[in-house]
Amino acid sequence: MSKFYQTTKYNMKKLMLYIILFLLSAEADLYSQKIVHKDNYTFQVQKEVGDLNNDKQDDKIMVEMDVDDETRPLRLQIFLSQPDKKLKLVVSSTKIIESQYPVDKKGEHNGNPIPAFFIEDGNLKMLTDINNRKSSYEFRLKQNNFELIKISRVIWDGKETTSETEIDLIKGTKSEYDRDFSPHKKNIKNTQLKQIKALPKIQDLRFSDLEKL
């Protein structure tokens, strides 16, 4: 009986060990699957390189699409060069760009081109064309954050006049005017905006937020 008990106890320990190993393996596999599921942005839409942090090394901007998701969401990622010359991910946002087939459109395209990003004079610029209103959003790098500092917008009436808007978030000013096809400006309207305590950061902004500014 004693030998049987010892053998049974030994076999039970082996069985428990197998069960624990199986559960750990299954949990690791599940975790791995979750990671893969979270990173399905495999289609490269745009890649832009240039110096954003003024260290004379190339930084990188990536726009990628998740083609497995029927809404076709897009992700913006910004990588900054480090002292060891390696790139470090500092911004990753899936909110700043609207999905190509938003849920509220019920399978229809959003009707707008994908925004373009580029680097100019050390700042990051985002160009959008929403409902025929072309906008430029300028971000500056400060402490690894990209802060929105300027907005420029223009919309054409389809005839001979464009309506333009210039917003400076640092100065707190807004200028609106109509322009014809000559250098002459008319109907200039200047507005003093409310003081902004903290400039909006690119990772906190949704595409819908930008259109409201």
C-alpha positions as CSV (number, residue, x, y, z in Angstrom):
1,M,0.0,0.0,0.0
2,S,2.8,2.4,0.9
3,K,4.6,1.7,-2.4
4,F,1.3,2.2,-4.3
5,Y,0.7,5.4,-2.4
6,Q,4.2,6.7,-3.2
7,T,3.9,5.7,-6.9
8,T,0.5,7.4,-7.1
9,K,1.8,10.5,-5.4
10,Y,4.8,10.6,-7.8
11,N,2.5,10.2,-10.8
12,M,0.2,13.0,-9.5
13,K,3.1,15.3,-9.2
14,K,4.2,14.5,-12.8
15,L,0.6,15.1,-14.0
16,M,0.4,18.4,-12.1
17,L,3.7,19.5,-13.6
18,Y,2.5,18.6,-17.1
19,I,-0.7,20.6,-16.5
20,I,1.2,23.6,-15.3
21,L,3.6,23.5,-18.3
22,F,0.6,23.1,-20.7
23,L,-1.2,26.1,-19.1
24,L,2.0,28.2,-19.3
25,S,2.5,27.2,-22.9
26,A,-1.1,28.0,-23.8
27,E,-1.0,31.3,-22.0
28,A,2.3,32.3,-23.8
29,D,0.7,31.3,-27.1
30,L,-2.4,33.3,-26.4
31,Y,-0.3,36.3,-25.4
32,S,1.7,35.9,-28.6
33,Q,-1.5,35.8,-30.7
34,K,-2.7,39.0,-28.9
35,I,0.5,40.8,-29.8
36,V,0.2,39.8,-33.4
37,H,-3.4,40.8,-33.5
38,K,-2.5,44.3,-32.2
39,D,0.1,44.9,-34.8
40,N,-1.5,44.2,-38.2
41,Y,-0.4,47.5,-39.7
42,T,1.6,45.8,-42.4
43,F,0.9,47.9,-45.5
44,Q,3.2,50.9,-45.8
45,V,1.3,54.0,-47.1
46,Q,4.1,56.6,-46.6
47,K,7.7,56.8,-45.4
48,E,9.4,60.1,-44.8
49,V,12.9,60.7,-43.5
50,G,14.5,64.0,-42.3
51,D,16.0,65.7,-39.3
52,L,13.3,66.5,-36.7
53,N,15.4,66.7,-33.5
54,N,18.2,68.9,-35.0
55,D,21.0,66.3,-34.5
56,K,21.9,66.1,-38.2
57,Q,20.7,62.5,-38.3
58,D,17.7,61.1,-40.2
59,D,14.5,60.6,-38.3
60,K,11.6,58.6,-39.7
61,I,7.8,59.1,-40.2
62,M,5.7,56.0,-41.1
63,V,2.1,55.8,-42.1
64,E,0.8,52.2,-42.2
65,M,-2.6,50.6,-42.8
66,D,-4.2,47.5,-41.3
67,V,-5.5,45.7,-44.4
68,D,-7.0,42.9,-42.3
69,D,-9.5,45.2,-40.6
70,E,-12.4,46.0,-42.9
71,T,-12.4,49.6,-41.8
72,R,-8.8,50.0,-43.0
73,P,-7.5,52.0,-40.0
74,L,-4.2,53.8,-40.3
75,R,-1.3,54.3,-37.9
76,L,1.2,57.1,-37.7
77,Q,4.5,56.4,-36.1
78,I,7.5,58.8,-35.6
79,F,11.0,57.5,-34.8
80,L,13.7,59.9,-33.6
81,S,17.4,59.2,-33.8
82,Q,19.3,58.7,-30.6
83,P,23.0,59.3,-29.6
84,D,23.8,55.7,-30.5
85,K,22.4,56.5,-34.0
86,K,19.5,54.0,-33.5
87,L,15.9,55.1,-34.0
88,K,13.5,55.2,-31.1
89,L,9.7,55.2,-31.4
90,V,8.4,58.3,-29.7
91,V,4.9,58.6,-31.2
92,S,2.4,56.0,-32.3
93,S,-1.2,57.1,-33.0
94,T,-4.2,55.4,-34.7
95,K,-6.4,58.4,-33.9
96,I,-4.9,61.2,-36.0
97,I,-5.9,59.7,-39.3
98,E,-9.5,58.7,-40.1
99,S,-10.1,55.1,-41.2
100,Q,-10.7,54.6,-44.9
101,Y,-14.0,52.9,-44.4
102,P,-15.4,54.3,-41.0
103,V,-18.0,52.3,-39.1
104,D,-20.5,55.1,-39.4
105,K,-20.2,55.1,-43.2
106,K,-21.5,51.5,-43.3
107,G,-18.9,50.2,-45.8
108,E,-18.6,53.4,-47.8
109,H,-15.2,55.2,-48.2
110,N,-14.7,58.4,-46.2
111,G,-14.4,60.3,-49.5
112,N,-11.0,61.9,-48.6
113,P,-7.4,61.2,-49.5
114,I,-5.0,59.9,-46.9
115,P,-3.2,62.8,-45.2
116,A,0.5,63.3,-46.2
117,F,3.3,64.0,-43.8
118,F,6.6,65.8,-44.5
119,I,9.5,67.6,-42.7
120,E,10.1,71.3,-43.4
121,D,12.6,73.5,-41.5
122,G,12.9,70.9,-38.7
123,N,9.1,70.8,-38.1
124,L,6.6,68.1,-38.9
125,K,3.7,69.1,-41.3
126,M,0.5,67.2,-41.9
127,L,-1.5,68.0,-45.1
128,T,-5.2,67.0,-45.3
129,D,-8.0,67.5,-47.8
130,I,-11.3,67.1,-46.1
131,N,-14.4,67.8,-48.1
132,N,-12.3,69.9,-50.5
133,R,-10.9,72.1,-47.7
134,K,-7.1,71.8,-47.8
135,S,-5.4,72.2,-44.4
136,S,-1.8,72.2,-43.2
137,Y,-1.0,71.4,-39.6
138,E,2.5,72.3,-38.3
139,F,4.0,70.6,-35.3
140,R,7.2,71.4,-33.4
141,L,9.2,68.9,-31.4
142,K,9.6,69.7,-27.7
143,Q,10.7,67.2,-25.1
144,N,9.9,64.2,-27.4
145,N,6.4,65.6,-28.0
146,F,5.1,67.1,-31.2
147,E,3.0,70.2,-30.4
148,L,0.6,71.8,-32.8
149,I,1.7,75.4,-33.4
150,K,0.2,76.5,-36.7
151,I,-2.8,75.8,-38.9
152,S,-3.3,77.0,-42.5
153,R,-6.5,76.3,-44.5
154,V,-7.8,77.2,-47.9
155,I,-11.0,76.4,-49.7
156,W,-11.9,77.4,-53.3
157,D,-15.4,78.5,-54.2
158,G,-15.2,76.9,-57.6
159,K,-15.1,80.2,-59.4
160,E,-12.4,82.9,-58.7
161,T,-12.1,83.2,-55.0
162,T,-10.4,81.2,-52.2
163,S,-11.1,81.6,-48.5
164,E,-8.0,81.3,-46.4
165,T,-7.4,81.0,-42.7
166,E,-4.1,81.3,-40.8
167,I,-4.0,80.3,-37.1
168,D,-0.9,80.7,-34.9
169,L,-1.5,78.8,-31.6
170,I,1.6,80.2,-30.0
171,K,0.7,83.9,-30.6
172,G,-3.0,83.1,-30.2
173,T,-4.0,84.8,-33.5
174,K,-6.3,83.9,-36.3
175,S,-6.5,85.7,-39.7
176,E,-9.2,85.1,-42.2
177,Y,-9.4,86.6,-45.7
178,D,-10.6,86.0,-49.2
179,R,-8.1,86.1,-52.1
180,D,-8.8,86.4,-55.8
181,F,-6.3,85.1,-58.4
182,S,-4.2,88.3,-58.2
183,P,-1.9,89.1,-55.3
184,H,-4.6,91.4,-53.9
185,K,-6.2,90.4,-50.6
186,K,-9.7,91.5,-49.6
187,N,-12.0,91.2,-46.6
188,I,-9.3,90.6,-44.1
189,K,-10.5,89.7,-40.7
190,N,-8.1,89.3,-37.7
191,T,-9.2,87.6,-34.5
192,Q,-7.5,87.3,-31.2
193,L,-7.9,83.7,-29.9
194,K,-8.2,82.7,-26.3
195,Q,-4.9,81.9,-24.7
196,I,-4.0,78.3,-24.8
197,K,-2.4,76.9,-21.6
198,A,-1.0,73.8,-23.3
199,L,-0.4,73.2,-27.0
200,P,-2.2,70.1,-28.4
201,K,0.1,67.1,-28.8
202,I,-0.1,65.0,-31.9
203,Q,-0.6,61.7,-30.0
204,D,-3.6,63.2,-28.2
205,L,-5.4,64.5,-31.3
206,R,-8.1,62.8,-33.2
207,F,-8.8,63.6,-36.9
208,S,-12.1,65.1,-35.9
209,D,-10.4,67.4,-33.3
210,L,-8.3,68.9,-36.1
211,E,-11.3,69.9,-38.1
212,K,-12.8,71.7,-35.2
213,L,-9.7,73.9,-34.5
